[in-house]
Amino acid sequence: MNVSTLYRKIKNDKGITLAATWSFNQLAYAIVYPFIPLYLAQERAIAYTTVSLIFPLMGLAVSLAPLPCGWMTDKFGRSFMMLFGQAGRAAIFFALAVFVYFNAPFWLFAIFLMLNSAVGVAFQVGADAYLADITTPEERPQYYSKIRIGYNVGWALGPMLGAFFAKTPFWLFFFITGILCIAGTIYTKLACFRYDTGVQSSKSVKEKTPDDFSIVNNVLKNFNFMMLLTGTLLLMLLASQLYSTLSAYSTQRVEISKEALGSIYSLNGFMVLALQIPIVAILKKLKVPVLIQLVSGTMIYAVSYFFIGFAAGAAALAVSVAAITLGEIVVQPALYTAVSSESKGNYAGRMLSMYSLMRGIGYSVGPWFGAMIFESTKSGPVLWGILSMFAVCSAIVFALTGKSKTQQI
């Protein structure tokens, strides 16, 4: 296959183009995310106890944004929300550049960082609904796998570029990131919306979407969907421990070095990049039902997290994280496929936004649960045994979605 043929194949692959939009979206966020606290604490000499307030505030924005974003997705269209999310993030980074230049007060940074998190959700909800529109249930795991790779590429490259750009004045650092967001907006418009013929227009959505009361009533009557939301929340309460409780436990209790911990986290990212697509392809070839993937992947999470409590060094922790990553690779595409299959009709954006809401709440509240249990017990098996029960309960809830028994991906 020559270079031009490969280029045409990539250009015409809807999954790759959508994955690239996710890379742009995550790259911009990952570039600045690690350095904002450093700027506020070191450059501005703001107390870290004050600076740390931005994290729960950003978590609050992530929790509040999905439902309004789902409503907007159904009213104004998927294309609008994806472009709005990226262009909105560009405007916020330009504003942050101005704030840095003029030494704006902390509260202004806090407000705009909350807005930054919220518009990120706007892109995510729009992109989730867009993917559901342009694919069949059988195609979604493969497309979602490509998106997860694009997502991880953005997170992998972001800190490296951030470390390079951080050598410039911080106002220029934010300005450059804003330019990158504009580039992502243009790419999304040119590359993705060649496929927009299958996506409902905002006009048709306005004409056919039922009223909000009817939508809530339909959602509450959808037993499978409610169980999937509940299972998602429980699973995310555990998944959020990977970068919070595990970090503290590894360095303080197991006493590994920060360098070793960084290598373990890198293993997680590289495994997703290398194995996500092949494993999904194998599961499809074997015709493994969605329900089996959900339950088995979630139980892999539970067992892997539990064995962290018995780890005596960096190598054992790396094995546990590798097993956690395998569970993640299995369950995440299956979970999106199951949720999107239940999210039908002209209010799919609102239904998928509820999925985003559960993920946001899980990732916001989970570290707090982990910290409370971490402070309450010195026993590793007890700590991780309690936390792993979130995944056990999630697997039980997923098992109740009997309708998924006949679904295969």
C-alpha positions in Angstrom: 0.0 0.0 0.0 1.5 3.3 -1.1 1.4 6.6 0.9 -1.4 8.1 -1.1 -3.6 5.1 -0.8 -2.9 5.0 3.0 -3.8 8.7 3.2 -7.1 8.2 1.4 -7.9 5.3 3.6 -7.3 7.3 6.7 -9.1 10.3 5.4 -12.2 8.3 4.6 -12.2 6.4 7.9 -14.9 8.1 10.1 -13.5 6.6 13.2 -10.0 8.0 12.7 -11.3 11.5 11.8 -13.5 11.5 14.9 -10.6 10.2 17.0 -8.5 13.1 15.7 -11.1 15.6 16.9 -10.9 14.0 20.4 -7.1 14.2 20.3 -7.3 18.0 19.6 -9.9 18.4 22.3 -7.9 16.5 25.0 -4.5 17.8 23.9 -5.4 21.4 24.6 -6.7 20.5 28.0 -3.8 18.2 28.9 -1.2 20.9 27.9 -2.3 23.4 30.5 -4.0 21.2 33.2 -0.8 20.3 35.1 0.7 23.8 34.9 -2.3 26.0 36.0 -1.8 25.1 39.8 2.0 25.7 39.4 1.4 29.1 37.9 -1.1 30.2 40.6 1.0 28.8 43.5 4.5 29.7 42.3 4.2 32.6 40.0 1.4 34.4 41.8 2.3 33.1 45.3 -1.3 32.1 46.1 -1.6 29.6 49.0 -1.9 26.1 47.7 -4.9 25.5 50.0 -6.6 28.3 47.9 -5.3 27.0 44.6 -6.6 23.5 45.3 -10.2 24.9 45.4 -10.1 24.9 41.5 -10.3 21.1 41.4 -13.6 20.6 43.2 -15.0 23.6 41.4 -14.0 22.1 38.0 -15.5 18.8 39.2 -18.7 20.7 40.1 -18.9 22.1 36.5 -18.4 18.7 35.0 -21.3 17.4 37.1 -23.6 20.3 36.3 -22.9 20.6 32.6 -24.1 17.3 31.0 -27.8 17.7 31.3 -27.9 21.3 29.8 -25.5 20.1 27.2 -27.7 17.1 26.3 -30.7 19.4 25.9 -28.6 21.7 23.6 -27.4 18.7 21.6 -31.0 17.7 20.8 -32.1 21.3 20.2 -29.2 22.7 18.1 -27.6 19.6 16.7 -24.5 17.5 17.2 -22.3 19.5 14.9 -23.1 22.7 16.7 -22.1 21.3 20.1 -18.8 19.8 18.9 -17.8 23.1 17.3 -19.2 25.1 20.3 -17.1 23.0 22.7 -13.8 23.5 20.8 -14.3 27.2 19.9 -15.6 27.9 23.4 -12.5 26.4 24.9 -10.3 28.5 22.5 -12.1 31.7 23.7 -11.5 30.7 27.4 -7.8 30.1 26.8 -7.5 33.5 25.1 -9.2 35.0 28.2 -6.9 33.2 30.5 -3.9 34.6 28.6 -5.3 38.1 29.2 -5.8 37.3 32.9 -2.2 36.2 33.2 -0.9 39.2 31.5 -2.8 41.6 33.8 -2.4 39.5 37.0 -6.2 39.0 37.3 -7.6 37.9 40.7 -7.9 34.2 41.6 -11.7 34.2 41.5 -11.6 35.1 37.8 -9.3 32.1 37.0 -11.6 29.8 39.1 -14.7 30.9 37.1 -13.1 30.5 33.7 -11.6 27.2 34.6 -15.1 26.0 35.6 -16.4 27.2 32.2 -13.5 25.4 30.5 -14.6 22.2 32.1 -18.2 22.8 31.1 -17.5 23.5 27.4 -15.4 20.3 27.4 -18.5 18.4 28.4 -20.4 20.2 25.6 -18.0 18.7 23.0 -18.1 15.3 24.7 -21.9 15.0 24.7 -22.2 16.3 21.2 -19.5 13.8 20.0 -21.1 10.9 21.8 -24.5 11.6 20.2 -22.8 12.2 16.8 -21.0 8.8 17.0 -24.3 7.1 17.9 -25.9 8.7 14.8 -23.3 7.8 12.3 -22.7 4.1 13.4 -24.7 0.9 13.9 -24.5 -0.9 17.2 -22.2 -3.4 15.6 -19.7 -0.7 14.5 -19.6 1.3 17.7 -17.1 -0.7 19.7 -14.5 -0.4 16.8 -15.2 3.3 16.4 -15.2 3.9 20.2 -11.8 2.1 20.4 -10.3 4.5 17.9 -11.7 7.4 19.8 -10.1 6.1 23.1 -6.8 5.9 21.3 -7.2 9.5 20.1 -8.2 10.5 23.6 -5.1 8.9 25.1 -2.8 10.3 22.4 -4.0 13.8 23.4 -3.3 13.1 27.1 0.1 11.6 26.3 1.3 14.5 24.1 -0.2 17.2 26.2 2.1 17.3 29.2 5.2 17.0 27.0 4.1 20.0 24.9 3.1 21.8 28.1 6.6 21.3 29.5 8.0 22.9 26.3 5.5 25.8 26.1 5.9 26.5 29.9 9.3 27.9 29.1 7.5 30.8 27.4 5.7 33.5 29.4 2.5 32.0 30.8 0.2 34.4 28.9 1.8 33.2 25.7 1.5 29.6 26.9 -2.3 30.0 27.1 -2.5 32.0 23.9 -0.7 29.2 22.0 -3.2 26.6 23.5 -6.1 28.8 22.3 -4.6 28.7 18.7 -4.5 24.9 19.0 -8.2 24.8 19.9 -9.0 27.0 16.9 -7.1 24.5 14.7 -9.1 21.7 16.3 -12.4 23.5 15.5 -11.4 24.0 11.9 -10.3 20.3 11.5 -13.6 19.1 13.1 -15.6 21.2 10.7 -13.7 20.1 7.6 -13.0 16.5 8.4 -15.9 15.2 10.4 -19.0 16.8 9.0 -18.5 15.3 5.5 -20.5 12.5 7.2 -23.1 14.8 8.7 -25.9 13.7 6.3 -26.8 10.9 8.8 -27.1 13.3 11.7 -30.4 14.9 12.5 -30.6 18.6 11.7 -31.5 21.1 14.5 -34.8 21.8 12.5 -35.9 18.2 12.5 -35.0 17.9 16.2 -37.1 20.9 17.1 -40.1 19.6 15.2 -40.1 16.0 16.4 -38.6 16.0 19.9 -41.2 15.3 22.7 -41.5 17.6 25.6 -39.1 17.3 28.5 -41.7 15.7 30.9 -42.3 12.9 28.4 -38.6 12.4 28.0 -38.0 12.0 31.8 -41.0 9.7 32.0 -39.6 7.5 29.1 -36.1 7.4 30.7 -37.4 6.4 34.1 -39.5 3.6 32.5 -36.4 2.3 30.7 -35.1 -0.3 33.2 -32.0 -1.2 31.2 -31.0 2.4 30.8 -31.4 3.1 34.5 -29.4 0.1 35.4 -26.6 1.1 33.0 -26.5 4.5 34.6 -26.3 3.1 38.1 -23.6 0.6 37.1 -21.7 3.4 35.4 -21.7 5.5 38.5 -20.6 2.6 40.7 -17.8 1.7 38.3 -16.5 5.2 38.0 -16.3 5.5 41.8 -13.7 2.8 41.6 -12.0 3.9 38.3 -11.4 7.4 39.7 -9.0 5.8 42.3 -6.4 5.1 39.7 -4.9 8.7 39.7 -5.9 9.7 43.2 -5.9 7.0 46.0 -3.4 4.8 44.1 -0.9 7.6 43.8 -0.9 8.3 47.6 -1.0 4.6 48.5 1.9 3.7 46.2 4.2 6.4 47.4 3.3 6.5 51.1 2.4 2.9 51.9 4.2 0.8 49.3 6.9 3.4 49.3 7.8 3.3 45.6 9.5 6.3 43.9 7.6 9.0 42.0 9.6 7.9 38.9 8.4 4.3 39.3 4.8 5.6 39.7 5.1 7.6 36.5 6.3 4.6 34.7 3.3 2.6 36.0 0.9 5.2 34.7 2.7 5.3 31.4 2.1 1.5 31.1 -1.6 2.2 31.4 -1.5 4.6 28.5 0.7 2.5 26.3 -1.5 -0.6 26.8 -4.6 1.3 25.7 -2.8 2.5 22.6 -1.4 -1.0 21.7 -4.3 -3.3 22.7 -7.6 -1.4 22.5 -8.4 -2.1 18.8 -7.0 -5.7 18.7 -8.9 -6.8 21.8 -12.2 -5.3 20.5 -11.6 -7.0 17.2 -11.0 -10.4 18.9 -14.2 -10.0 21.0 -16.1 -9.2 17.9 -14.7 -12.2 16.1 -15.7 -14.4 19.0 -19.1 -12.8 19.1 -19.0 -12.1 22.8 -22.3 -10.5 23.9 -22.3 -7.0 25.4 -23.6 -8.3 28.7 -20.7 -10.7 29.1 -18.2 -8.0 28.3 -19.7 -5.6 30.8 -19.8 -8.1 33.6 -16.4 -9.7 32.9 -14.6 -6.4 32.4 -16.1 -5.0 35.6 -15.1 -8.0 37.6 -11.5 -7.7 36.2 -11.6 -4.2 37.6 -12.7 -5.5 41.0 -10.1 -8.3 41.3 -7.3 -6.1 40.0 -7.9 -3.3 42.4 -8.3 -5.7 45.3 -4.9 -7.2 44.6 -3.3 -3.8 44.9 -3.7 -4.2 48.6 -1.2 -7.1 48.5 1.4 -5.4 46.3 4.8 -5.2 47.9 6.7 -3.2 45.3 6.6 -1.4 42.0 6.6 -4.6 39.9 3.5 -6.0 41.7 1.7 -2.6 41.4 2.6 -2.6 37.6 1.0 -6.1 37.2 -2.2 -4.8 39.0 -2.4 -1.7 36.9 -1.9 -3.8 33.7 -4.8 -6.0 34.8 -6.9 -2.9 35.5 -6.1 -1.6 32.0 -7.3 -4.9 30.5 -10.6 -4.5 32.3 -10.8 -0.9 31.1 -10.2 -2.0 27.5 -12.9 -4.6 27.7 -15.6 -2.7 29.5 -15.4 0.9 28.2 -16.4 0.2 24.5 -19.1 -2.3 25.7 -20.5 0.2 28.1 -20.8 3.0 25.5 -22.4 0.5 23.1 -25.0 -0.6 25.6 -25.8 3.0 26.7 -26.0 4.3 23.1 -28.2 1.4 22.1 -30.7 2.4 24.7 -30.4 6.1 23.8 -32.9 6.2 20.8 -35.0 8.9 19.3 -34.6 12.6 19.0 -33.6 12.9 22.6 -30.5 10.7 22.4 -28.4 13.7 23.3 -30.2 14.1 26.6 -29.9 10.4 27.4 -26.2 10.2 26.6 -25.7 13.4 28.7 -27.0 11.4 31.7 -24.3 8.8 31.0 -21.8 11.7 31.0 -23.3 13.0 34.3 -22.8 9.6 36.0 -19.2 9.5 34.8 -18.6 13.1 36.1 -20.1 12.4 39.5 -18.1 9.2 39.8 -14.8 10.9 39.0 -15.6 13.8 41.2 -16.9 12.0 44.3 -14.7 8.8 44.0 -11.4 10.4 45.2 -13.2 11.7 48.2 -14.4 8.2 49.2 -10.9 6.9 48.5 -9.3 9.5 50.7 -11.7 8.9 53.6 -11.1 5.2 53.6 -7.3 5.7 53.0 -7.2 7.8 56.2 -9.3 5.4 58.2 -7.3 2.2 57.7 -3.7 1.2 57.5 -4.5 -2.1 55.9 -4.0 -2.4 52.1 -6.3 -5.4 51.6 -9.0 -3.6 53.7 -8.7 -0.4 51.8 -8.7 -1.9 48.3 -11.2 -4.6 49.3 -13.7 -1.9 50.3 -13.1 0.1 47.1 -13.3 -2.9 44.8 -16.8 -3.6 46.1 -18.0 -0.7 43.9 -17.1 -2.8 40.9 -18.7 -5.9 42.3 -21.9 -4.0 42.8 -21.6 -2.5 39.3 -21.2 -6.0 37.8 -24.3 -7.2 39.6 -26.3 -4.1 38.3 -25.0 -4.7 34.8 -26.1 -8.3 35.0 -29.7 -7.2 35.6 -29.8 -5.6 32.1 -31.2 -8.8 30.6 -32.1 -7.1 27.3 -28.4 -7.0 26.4 -28.1 -10.8 26.5 -28.8 -11.1 22.8 -26.6 -8.1 21.8 -23.3 -8.9 20.3 -20.5 -6.6 19.2 
